[in-house]
Amino acid sequence: MRALREEWAALWRTRALLLLMVRRELAGRYAGSALGIAWLYAQPLLTVAVYYLVFDVVFEMRFGEGAPVSRPGAYLIVGLVPWMAFSDSVSRGMMSLLEAGTLLQKNPLPTVLFPARAVLSSAGIYLPLLLVLVLAYAPYHHFKPALLVLPLLTLAMLLLWVLLAYVLAILTAALRDVAQVVGFFLGVGAFLSPVLFPPSMFPPALSWLLWLNPMTPAVLGFQSQLLAGAVPALEVWVGLSAWLLGLAGLLNLLIERSREQLIDWL
């Protein structure tokens, strides 16, 4: 893991630059708009509101026995906000090296800066929404002590996004088709996760497919925390650890193999 340690060391040394890049990235997303920063939160909030109105108010749908909650909208929102954050982080991080190609060709900056900037910029939008969810779901979790685990779960999720975004950024630099394939899977990935329905509603023979989605452990963890105020099950931590270790190993290999060619690919 030497190559990966060197990347994280470089990221730590340039942390002030990273924070500056994140602030500029966020400012650039709403530059020239009348409502300013409010637009960053309008889209996810409206999406959440639509799902709640459709499932819980208009159609008055209800889950059967075995579901964490009876209202589908209330269940869906807990997984939907992390999923939207994941999708935004990964899609932006995947293209970050290509977008920074000219800059990297002229300046010897650590390449890890750019996927990290993309992920932290998205986190700057969606993490406050997760805090709002914690407050809004107080009637479900009652602020039980198990919520103290939530920051650890969130930190592990952010690290997962950075690793995956960096892996995909290198692969996209080498082969542009990767962006098209990943874009498709981000579009359908919510259907292969516990975002839209409890795992108990998924066909038992195919339940292993859920764990091929890197967000399944995080979504299950947030559902445990916000819907029941419970510490996430062991399978959540095992799944997260497996994804983190697997992505770390893959990223280390990609960094070593692409060190000489990466700038030329850009």
C-alpha positions as CSV (number, residue, x, y, z in Angstrom):
1,M,0.0,0.0,0.0
2,R,3.0,2.3,-0.4
3,A,1.6,4.2,-3.4
4,L,-1.7,4.8,-1.5
5,R,0.1,6.0,1.6
6,E,2.1,8.5,-0.5
7,E,-1.2,9.8,-2.0
8,W,-2.8,10.4,1.4
9,A,0.4,12.0,2.6
10,A,0.3,14.4,-0.4
11,L,-3.3,15.1,0.3
12,W,-2.6,16.0,3.9
13,R,0.2,18.3,2.9
14,T,-2.0,20.2,0.5
15,R,-5.1,20.2,2.7
16,A,-5.3,24.0,2.7
17,L,-5.4,24.0,-1.1
18,L,-8.0,21.2,-1.0
19,L,-10.3,23.3,1.2
20,L,-9.9,26.3,-1.0
21,M,-10.7,24.2,-4.1
22,V,-13.8,22.8,-2.3
23,R,-15.1,26.3,-1.5
24,R,-14.5,27.5,-5.1
25,E,-16.2,24.4,-6.4
26,L,-19.3,25.0,-4.3
27,A,-19.3,28.7,-5.2
28,G,-19.0,27.8,-8.9
29,R,-22.1,25.6,-8.8
30,Y,-24.4,28.5,-7.9
31,A,-22.5,31.4,-9.5
32,G,-24.7,33.8,-11.5
33,S,-28.0,32.5,-9.9
34,A,-30.4,34.8,-8.1
35,L,-31.0,32.4,-5.1
36,G,-27.3,31.6,-4.7
37,I,-26.4,28.7,-2.4
38,A,-30.1,27.8,-1.9
39,W,-30.0,26.2,-5.4
40,L,-27.6,23.6,-4.1
41,Y,-30.1,22.3,-1.7
42,A,-33.3,22.9,-3.7
43,Q,-32.9,19.8,-6.0
44,P,-32.4,17.1,-3.3
45,L,-35.0,18.7,-1.0
46,L,-37.6,18.8,-3.9
47,T,-36.8,15.2,-4.8
48,V,-37.3,14.1,-1.2
49,A,-40.6,16.0,-1.0
50,V,-41.9,14.5,-4.2
51,Y,-41.3,10.9,-3.0
52,Y,-42.9,11.6,0.3
53,L,-46.0,13.2,-1.3
54,V,-46.4,10.4,-3.9
55,F,-45.9,7.4,-1.6
56,D,-47.2,8.6,1.8
57,V,-49.8,11.3,1.0
58,V,-51.2,10.7,-2.5
59,F,-51.3,6.9,-2.7
60,E,-51.1,6.3,1.0
61,M,-49.0,3.2,0.4
62,R,-47.9,1.0,3.4
63,F,-45.4,-1.7,3.9
64,G,-46.4,-5.1,5.3
65,E,-45.1,-6.8,8.4
66,G,-41.3,-7.1,8.7
67,A,-40.5,-3.7,7.3
68,P,-38.7,-1.2,9.6
69,V,-41.5,1.4,9.2
70,S,-45.0,1.2,7.6
71,R,-44.7,4.3,5.4
72,P,-42.7,3.7,2.2
73,G,-41.9,7.4,1.8
74,A,-40.4,7.7,5.3
75,Y,-38.4,4.5,4.7
76,L,-37.2,5.6,1.2
77,I,-35.9,9.1,2.2
78,V,-33.4,7.7,4.7
79,G,-31.7,5.7,1.9
80,L,-32.3,8.2,-0.9
81,V,-30.4,11.1,0.5
82,P,-27.1,9.1,1.0
83,W,-27.7,7.5,-2.4
84,M,-28.0,10.9,-4.1
85,A,-24.9,12.1,-2.3
86,F,-23.1,8.9,-3.5
87,S,-24.2,9.3,-7.1
88,D,-23.2,13.0,-7.2
89,S,-19.8,12.4,-5.6
90,V,-18.9,9.4,-7.8
91,S,-20.1,10.9,-11.0
92,R,-18.2,14.2,-10.4
93,G,-15.2,12.5,-9.0
94,M,-15.0,10.1,-12.0
95,M,-14.6,13.0,-14.4
96,S,-12.4,15.1,-12.1
97,L,-9.0,14.1,-13.6
98,L,-10.2,14.6,-17.2
99,E,-11.5,18.0,-16.3
100,A,-8.2,18.9,-14.6
101,G,-6.1,17.5,-17.4
102,T,-4.7,20.8,-18.7
103,L,-3.9,22.0,-15.1
104,L,-2.1,18.7,-14.3
105,Q,-0.1,18.9,-17.4
106,K,1.3,22.3,-16.4
107,N,1.5,21.9,-12.6
108,P,2.9,19.0,-10.5
109,L,-0.2,18.8,-8.3
110,P,-1.2,15.6,-6.5
111,T,-3.8,13.9,-8.6
112,V,-5.7,12.8,-5.5
113,L,-6.7,16.5,-4.9
114,F,-9.3,16.4,-7.7
115,P,-11.4,13.4,-6.8
116,A,-11.2,14.4,-3.2
117,R,-12.4,17.9,-4.1
118,A,-15.4,16.5,-6.0
119,V,-16.4,14.2,-3.1
120,L,-16.0,16.8,-0.4
121,S,-17.9,19.4,-2.5
122,S,-20.9,17.0,-2.8
123,A,-20.6,16.1,0.9
124,G,-20.8,19.9,1.6
125,I,-24.3,19.8,0.1
126,Y,-25.6,16.5,1.3
127,L,-24.2,16.1,4.8
128,P,-26.2,19.0,6.2
129,L,-29.3,17.3,4.7
130,L,-28.3,14.1,6.7
131,L,-28.2,16.2,9.8
132,V,-31.7,17.5,9.0
133,L,-32.8,13.9,8.7
134,V,-31.4,13.0,12.1
135,L,-33.6,15.8,13.6
136,A,-36.7,15.0,11.4
137,Y,-36.6,11.3,12.4
138,A,-36.4,11.9,16.1
139,P,-39.8,10.3,16.6
140,Y,-38.3,7.0,15.3
141,H,-34.8,6.9,17.0
142,H,-35.6,9.1,20.1
143,F,-31.9,10.1,20.1
144,K,-30.8,6.8,21.6
145,P,-27.1,6.5,22.6
146,A,-26.6,4.3,19.5
147,L,-26.6,7.5,17.4
148,L,-23.1,8.2,18.7
149,V,-22.0,5.7,16.1
150,L,-23.4,7.8,13.2
151,P,-20.3,10.0,12.8
152,L,-18.1,6.8,12.4
153,L,-20.5,5.4,9.8
154,T,-20.5,8.7,7.9
155,L,-16.7,9.0,7.9
156,A,-16.4,5.4,6.6
157,M,-19.0,6.3,3.8
158,L,-17.0,9.4,2.8
159,L,-13.8,7.4,2.6
160,L,-15.5,4.8,0.5
161,W,-16.6,7.6,-1.9
162,V,-13.1,9.0,-2.2
163,L,-11.6,5.7,-2.9
164,L,-14.2,4.7,-5.5
165,A,-14.1,8.1,-7.2
166,Y,-10.3,8.0,-7.5
167,V,-10.4,4.5,-8.9
168,L,-13.0,5.5,-11.5
169,A,-11.1,8.7,-12.3
170,I,-8.0,6.7,-13.2
171,L,-10.0,4.2,-15.2
172,T,-11.9,6.9,-17.1
173,A,-8.7,8.7,-17.9
174,A,-7.4,5.4,-19.5
175,L,-10.7,4.5,-21.2
176,R,-13.4,7.0,-21.7
177,D,-16.1,4.2,-22.0
178,V,-15.9,3.7,-18.3
179,A,-17.9,6.9,-17.7
180,Q,-20.7,5.6,-19.8
181,V,-20.9,2.3,-18.1
182,V,-20.7,3.8,-14.6
183,G,-23.4,6.4,-15.5
184,F,-25.7,3.5,-16.4
185,F,-25.1,1.7,-13.1
186,L,-25.6,4.8,-11.1
187,G,-28.9,5.2,-12.8
188,V,-30.1,1.7,-11.9
189,G,-28.1,1.1,-8.8
190,A,-30.8,2.3,-6.4
191,F,-32.9,-0.7,-7.6
192,L,-30.1,-3.1,-6.5
193,S,-29.9,-1.7,-3.0
194,P,-32.1,-1.3,0.1
195,V,-33.0,2.3,-0.9
196,L,-36.4,1.7,-2.4
197,F,-37.5,-1.4,-0.4
198,P,-36.4,-3.4,2.6
199,P,-34.0,-6.3,1.9
200,S,-36.8,-8.7,3.1
201,M,-38.8,-7.8,-0.1
202,F,-35.9,-8.8,-2.4
203,P,-35.9,-12.4,-3.7
204,P,-33.9,-14.5,-1.2
205,A,-32.1,-16.3,-3.9
206,L,-30.8,-13.0,-5.3
207,S,-30.1,-11.2,-2.1
208,W,-26.4,-11.5,-2.6
209,L,-26.7,-9.0,-5.5
210,L,-27.5,-6.3,-3.0
211,W,-23.9,-6.6,-1.6
212,L,-22.4,-5.9,-5.0
213,N,-23.6,-2.4,-4.5
214,P,-21.0,-0.4,-2.5
215,M,-23.8,1.7,-0.9
216,T,-25.7,-1.2,0.5
217,P,-23.8,-1.4,3.9
218,A,-24.0,2.4,4.4
219,V,-27.7,2.5,3.5
220,L,-28.5,-0.3,5.9
221,G,-26.5,1.4,8.6
222,F,-28.3,4.7,8.2
223,Q,-31.7,2.9,8.3
224,S,-30.7,1.2,11.5
225,Q,-29.6,4.4,13.1
226,L,-32.4,6.7,12.0
227,L,-35.4,4.3,11.9
228,A,-34.6,2.4,15.1
229,G,-31.9,4.2,16.9
230,A,-29.9,0.9,16.8
231,V,-26.2,0.2,16.2
232,P,-25.8,-1.1,12.7
233,A,-25.6,-4.9,12.5
234,L,-22.2,-6.7,12.1
235,E,-22.9,-7.4,8.4
236,V,-22.9,-3.6,7.8
237,W,-19.4,-3.1,9.2
238,V,-18.1,-6.3,7.5
239,G,-19.6,-5.1,4.2
240,L,-18.1,-1.6,4.6
241,S,-14.7,-3.0,5.6
242,A,-14.7,-5.4,2.6
243,W,-15.5,-2.6,0.2
244,L,-12.9,-0.2,1.8
245,L,-10.1,-2.8,1.7
246,G,-10.9,-4.0,-1.8
247,L,-11.0,-0.4,-3.2
248,A,-7.8,0.5,-1.3
249,G,-6.0,-2.4,-2.8
250,L,-7.3,-1.8,-6.3
251,L,-6.5,1.9,-6.1
252,N,-2.9,1.2,-4.9
253,L,-2.4,-1.1,-7.9
254,L,-3.9,1.5,-10.3
255,I,-1.7,4.3,-8.9
256,E,1.4,2.2,-9.3
257,R,0.6,1.0,-12.8
258,S,-0.6,4.4,-14.1
259,R,2.0,6.7,-12.5
260,E,4.0,7.2,-15.8
261,Q,1.1,7.3,-18.2
262,L,-1.6,9.1,-16.4
263,I,-0.7,12.6,-17.5
264,D,-0.4,11.4,-21.1
265,W,-3.9,9.9,-20.9
266,L,-5.3,13.2,-19.8
